[in-house]
Amino acid sequence: MNKFKKIGLSALAGSLVAVSANAGEMSVAGSASMGLEHVNGGAASTGKSWSMGNQLTFTGGGELDNGMNVTLSFILDEADPTPGPFDSHSLAVSMDGLGTLKFHGEGGGSAVGDMDGSAAGGIWDNFQAAADEPKSGKSSDDMLTYAAPTLYEGLALNASYTPGGIGFGGKASSTSWSATYTGVEGLTVAYGTGEDNSAAVEATATAWKVAYAYGPITVTATDLEYDHGTDTSDRDMESQAISYTISDELSVTYGVEEITDGSASSEKAEFESISASYVSGGMTLTVSSQEAKNHSYSTTATEDNERWAISAAFAF
């Protein structure tokens, strides 16, 4: 990350927390990407298409007179123009021994929502319509998250809270928590559970993850259970992946996902992917081949698709 410009944040911090920082700086990190993909087979066939991504992340902070550390972060992303050019933004306050409290003005992720990603990287996202996608823990604007201080070596505890009631569409508040343990070399074990009361009907999400790295090989398994008051909105997702690091620059990954919805007659949606990535400096080149079966939980021929993609991503 290049620091394009350093500026004093005394006035900014003063307007946010009514105190001034002794010293602060603002840094900017950028990312961009371009890619080509081809989807064929079934009703979702789109042929070849180009894509481009771009993003600037501004991060600034400093230590206050009372020993607290304040960090402000916001993202400029043209791909999300509503309600403006700003994407996720947050303000974090931390102090040694007390942990970190963060307010997400936009784009917050719950404690369980931030750890329930698929081991295979979310292959489903390239095939499924929004109504068919797996559900997870609540993500929302105006969310509070808390990362506890280190209580036991290798153990990280996180919690989140999203308010509800009058002024929030009558929806109930949502809370969640997660625990991640990395105290054994190469091993990561995580568990999280929480509420997703983003609609009139309440729901709960529970997720776990196990990953083990031994030499150049990393094996990962994840599981997500989403229980909704309406059975047809239930989602269960299992995923496994294995990665092999050939060199510092080159790696290969194979992954699978299975998703089931709550319909009594539902068929499993199945996804498979193999990809290779090459990293050189701030550039990452990726080639992938993917398959989807029954991506709308149906066995009709139009529910099967294949996809290949080539992309180049840059960080600066």
C-alpha positions as CSV (number, residue, x, y, z in Angstrom):
1,M,0.0,0.0,0.0
2,N,1.3,3.4,-1.0
3,K,0.6,6.3,1.3
4,F,-0.3,9.0,-1.3
5,K,-0.9,11.7,1.3
6,K,-0.6,12.1,5.0
7,I,-2.8,14.7,6.7
8,G,-3.5,15.7,10.3
9,L,-6.8,14.4,11.5
10,S,-7.2,16.6,14.6
11,A,-10.2,18.5,13.2
12,L,-11.8,15.3,11.8
13,A,-11.4,13.3,15.0
14,G,-12.7,16.3,16.9
15,S,-15.9,16.3,14.9
16,L,-16.4,12.6,15.4
17,V,-15.5,12.0,19.0
18,A,-15.2,15.5,20.5
19,V,-11.5,15.0,21.3
20,S,-8.4,15.6,19.3
21,A,-5.7,13.1,18.3
22,N,-2.1,13.8,19.2
23,A,-1.0,12.5,15.8
24,G,-2.8,10.9,12.9
25,E,-2.5,10.2,9.3
26,M,-4.6,9.1,6.3
27,S,-3.5,6.5,3.9
28,V,-5.1,5.3,0.6
29,A,-4.9,1.8,-0.9
30,G,-6.3,1.0,-4.3
31,S,-7.3,-2.1,-6.1
32,A,-8.5,-2.8,-9.7
33,S,-9.4,-5.8,-11.8
34,M,-10.5,-6.8,-15.2
35,G,-11.7,-10.2,-16.4
36,L,-13.4,-12.3,-19.1
37,E,-15.9,-15.0,-18.4
38,H,-18.1,-17.4,-20.4
39,V,-21.2,-19.1,-19.1
40,N,-23.0,-21.7,-21.2
41,G,-25.6,-24.4,-20.9
42,G,-29.1,-24.0,-19.6
43,A,-31.4,-20.9,-19.3
44,A,-28.7,-18.9,-17.5
45,S,-26.3,-19.0,-20.4
46,T,-24.9,-15.5,-21.0
47,G,-22.0,-16.2,-23.4
48,K,-18.8,-14.2,-23.1
49,S,-18.7,-11.0,-21.1
50,W,-16.0,-8.5,-19.8
51,S,-15.9,-7.1,-16.3
52,M,-14.0,-4.4,-14.4
53,G,-13.6,-3.6,-10.8
54,N,-12.0,-0.6,-9.0
55,Q,-11.9,0.5,-5.4
56,L,-10.1,3.0,-3.2
57,T,-9.9,2.4,0.6
58,F,-9.1,5.4,2.9
59,T,-7.9,4.6,6.4
60,G,-6.9,7.1,9.0
61,G,-6.5,7.3,12.7
62,G,-4.4,8.2,15.7
63,E,-4.0,8.0,19.5
64,L,-6.1,10.3,21.6
65,D,-5.1,12.1,24.7
66,N,-6.8,9.5,26.9
67,G,-4.9,6.6,25.3
68,M,-7.6,5.4,23.0
69,N,-6.9,4.7,19.4
70,V,-9.4,5.8,16.8
71,T,-9.5,4.4,13.2
72,L,-11.7,5.7,10.4
73,S,-12.2,3.7,7.2
74,F,-14.3,4.3,4.1
75,I,-14.3,3.0,0.6
76,L,-14.9,4.6,-2.7
77,D,-16.4,2.1,-5.2
78,E,-18.0,3.2,-8.4
79,A,-19.8,-0.1,-8.7
80,D,-22.1,0.8,-5.9
81,P,-23.4,4.3,-6.7
82,T,-26.5,4.3,-4.5
83,P,-26.8,6.4,-2.4
84,G,-23.5,7.8,-3.6
85,P,-19.9,6.9,-4.4
86,F,-19.2,5.8,-0.8
87,D,-19.3,2.1,0.0
88,S,-18.5,0.5,3.4
89,H,-17.5,2.9,6.1
90,S,-16.7,2.4,9.8
91,L,-15.3,4.0,12.9
92,A,-13.3,1.9,15.4
93,V,-12.3,2.8,19.0
94,S,-9.8,0.6,20.8
95,M,-7.6,0.5,23.9
96,D,-5.1,-2.0,25.2
97,G,-6.8,-4.6,27.4
98,L,-10.4,-3.5,26.4
99,G,-10.7,-4.7,22.9
100,T,-12.1,-2.9,19.8
101,L,-15.6,-1.5,19.4
102,K,-16.5,-0.6,15.8
103,F,-19.5,1.2,14.4
104,H,-20.4,0.3,10.8
105,G,-22.3,3.2,9.2
106,E,-22.7,1.0,6.1
107,G,-21.7,-2.5,5.1
108,G,-21.3,-4.1,8.5
109,G,-21.1,-7.9,8.9
110,S,-22.3,-9.8,11.9
111,A,-19.9,-12.0,13.9
112,V,-21.3,-15.2,12.4
113,G,-21.8,-13.6,9.0
114,D,-18.1,-12.7,8.8
115,M,-16.9,-16.3,9.3
116,D,-19.5,-18.4,7.4
117,G,-18.0,-18.1,3.9
118,S,-17.7,-21.2,1.8
119,A,-14.4,-23.1,1.9
120,A,-14.6,-23.2,-1.9
121,G,-15.0,-19.4,-2.2
122,G,-18.6,-19.0,-3.1
123,I,-18.9,-20.7,-6.4
124,W,-22.7,-20.4,-6.2
125,D,-22.4,-16.6,-6.6
126,N,-21.6,-17.0,-10.3
127,F,-24.7,-19.0,-11.0
128,Q,-27.6,-18.5,-8.6
129,A,-30.3,-15.8,-8.6
130,A,-30.7,-13.8,-5.5
131,A,-33.7,-15.7,-4.3
132,D,-31.8,-19.0,-4.5
133,E,-28.6,-17.9,-2.8
134,P,-27.6,-19.3,0.6
135,K,-28.5,-17.2,3.6
136,S,-26.0,-16.2,6.3
137,G,-25.8,-14.1,9.5
138,K,-27.2,-10.6,9.4
139,S,-25.3,-7.9,7.4
140,S,-26.5,-4.4,7.9
141,D,-25.9,-0.7,8.2
142,D,-25.8,0.9,11.6
143,M,-24.2,-2.2,13.2
144,L,-21.9,-2.4,16.3
145,T,-19.2,-5.1,16.4
146,Y,-16.8,-5.9,19.2
147,A,-13.5,-7.8,19.1
148,A,-12.5,-8.9,22.6
149,P,-8.9,-8.5,23.8
150,T,-6.7,-11.6,23.9
151,L,-7.9,-13.7,26.8
152,Y,-6.2,-16.9,25.8
153,E,-3.4,-17.3,23.3
154,G,-4.7,-18.2,19.9
155,L,-8.4,-17.5,20.8
156,A,-10.3,-14.6,19.2
157,L,-13.9,-13.7,20.3
158,N,-16.2,-11.4,18.4
159,A,-19.7,-10.2,18.9
160,S,-22.2,-8.0,16.9
161,Y,-25.4,-6.1,17.6
162,T,-27.9,-4.5,15.2
163,P,-30.7,-2.5,16.8
164,G,-34.4,-3.0,16.0
165,G,-37.8,-1.7,17.1
166,I,-39.5,1.5,16.2
167,G,-37.5,3.4,13.5
168,F,-36.1,0.1,12.1
169,G,-39.3,-1.1,10.4
170,G,-40.5,-2.9,13.5
171,K,-37.8,-5.6,13.1
172,A,-36.3,-7.2,16.2
173,S,-32.7,-6.5,17.2
174,S,-30.1,-9.0,16.1
175,T,-27.1,-10.3,18.0
176,S,-24.4,-12.9,17.2
177,W,-21.0,-14.1,18.3
178,S,-18.1,-16.2,17.1
179,A,-15.0,-17.8,18.4
180,T,-11.8,-18.7,16.3
181,Y,-8.9,-20.7,17.6
182,T,-5.5,-20.8,16.0
183,G,-3.4,-22.0,18.9
184,V,-2.1,-25.1,17.1
185,E,0.3,-24.6,14.2
186,G,-1.5,-24.9,10.9
187,L,-4.9,-25.4,12.4
188,T,-7.9,-23.0,12.4
189,V,-11.2,-23.9,14.1
190,A,-14.1,-21.4,14.2
191,Y,-17.7,-21.5,15.4
192,G,-20.4,-18.8,15.3
193,T,-24.1,-18.4,15.8
194,G,-26.5,-15.5,15.8
195,E,-29.8,-14.0,14.8
196,D,-30.9,-12.5,11.4
197,N,-34.0,-10.5,12.2
198,S,-33.9,-8.5,9.0
199,A,-37.5,-9.2,8.2
200,A,-40.8,-9.7,10.0
201,V,-39.9,-13.4,10.4
202,E,-37.0,-14.2,12.6
203,A,-34.1,-16.5,11.6
204,T,-30.9,-17.9,13.1
205,A,-27.6,-18.8,11.5
206,T,-25.0,-21.2,12.8
207,A,-21.6,-21.8,11.1
208,W,-18.4,-23.7,11.7
209,K,-15.1,-23.9,9.9
210,V,-12.0,-26.2,10.1
211,A,-8.9,-25.6,8.1
212,Y,-5.5,-27.3,8.4
213,A,-2.3,-26.4,6.5
214,Y,0.5,-28.9,6.3
215,G,3.5,-27.9,4.2
216,P,2.2,-26.8,0.7
217,I,-1.3,-28.3,1.2
218,T,-4.3,-26.6,2.9
219,V,-7.6,-28.5,3.5
220,T,-10.7,-26.5,4.5
221,A,-14.3,-27.5,5.4
222,T,-17.2,-25.3,6.3
223,D,-20.8,-25.7,7.2
224,L,-23.7,-23.2,7.4
225,E,-27.2,-23.8,8.7
226,Y,-29.8,-21.0,8.3
227,D,-33.1,-21.7,10.0
228,H,-35.9,-19.3,9.0
229,G,-39.5,-19.1,10.3
230,T,-40.6,-19.9,6.7
231,D,-39.3,-23.4,5.8
232,T,-38.8,-22.6,2.2
233,S,-36.3,-19.9,3.2
234,D,-34.1,-22.4,5.1
235,R,-30.6,-22.9,3.6
236,D,-27.9,-25.5,4.5
237,M,-24.5,-25.3,2.8
238,E,-21.6,-27.7,3.0
239,S,-18.3,-26.9,1.3
240,Q,-14.8,-28.4,1.1
241,A,-11.6,-27.2,-0.6
242,I,-8.0,-28.3,-1.0
243,S,-5.2,-26.0,-2.1
244,Y,-1.7,-26.8,-3.2
245,T,1.0,-24.1,-3.2
246,I,3.4,-25.0,-5.9
247,S,5.7,-22.1,-5.3
248,D,5.6,-18.7,-3.7
249,E,3.9,-17.4,-6.8
250,L,1.7,-20.3,-8.1
251,S,-1.1,-22.2,-6.4
252,V,-4.0,-24.5,-7.4
253,T,-7.3,-25.0,-5.6
254,Y,-10.2,-27.5,-6.0
255,G,-13.5,-26.9,-4.2
256,V,-17.1,-28.2,-4.0
257,E,-20.3,-26.8,-2.5
258,E,-23.7,-28.4,-1.8
259,I,-26.7,-26.2,-0.9
260,T,-30.2,-27.4,0.1
261,D,-33.2,-25.2,0.6
262,G,-36.2,-25.9,2.9
263,S,-38.6,-27.2,0.3
264,A,-39.8,-30.8,0.9
265,S,-39.2,-31.7,-2.8
266,S,-35.9,-29.8,-3.0
267,E,-32.9,-31.2,-4.9
268,K,-29.4,-30.3,-3.8
269,A,-27.6,-27.5,-5.8
270,E,-24.1,-28.7,-6.5
271,F,-21.1,-26.7,-7.5
272,E,-17.5,-27.6,-8.5
273,S,-14.5,-25.4,-9.2
274,I,-10.8,-25.8,-10.1
275,S,-8.6,-22.7,-10.3
276,A,-5.0,-21.6,-10.6
277,S,-3.5,-18.3,-9.4
278,Y,-0.2,-16.7,-10.1
279,V,1.0,-13.8,-8.0
280,S,3.7,-11.3,-9.0
281,G,4.2,-8.3,-6.9
282,G,0.8,-6.5,-6.6
283,M,-0.7,-8.5,-9.6
284,T,-2.7,-11.7,-9.3
285,L,-3.7,-13.7,-12.4
286,T,-6.4,-16.3,-12.0
287,V,-7.9,-18.9,-14.3
288,S,-10.9,-21.0,-13.3
289,S,-13.3,-23.6,-14.6
290,Q,-16.6,-24.2,-12.7
291,E,-19.8,-26.3,-13.0
292,A,-23.2,-25.9,-11.5
293,K,-26.0,-28.5,-11.2
294,N,-29.6,-27.9,-10.1
295,H,-28.6,-24.3,-9.1
296,S,-32.3,-23.5,-8.5
297,Y,-32.9,-26.8,-6.6
298,S,-34.5,-28.5,-9.7
299,T,-33.4,-31.4,-11.9
300,T,-34.4,-29.8,-15.2
301,A,-31.8,-29.6,-17.9
302,T,-31.9,-25.8,-17.8
303,E,-30.5,-25.8,-14.3
304,D,-27.0,-27.0,-15.3
305,N,-24.3,-24.6,-16.4
306,E,-20.5,-24.4,-17.0
307,R,-18.3,-21.3,-16.6
308,W,-14.7,-20.5,-17.3
309,A,-13.1,-17.2,-16.4
310,I,-9.7,-15.3,-16.6
311,S,-9.0,-12.3,-14.5
312,A,-6.2,-10.0,-13.5
313,A,-6.3,-8.1,-10.2
314,F,-4.0,-5.3,-9.1
315,A,-3.3,-3.9,-5.6
316,F,-1.4,-0.6,-5.2
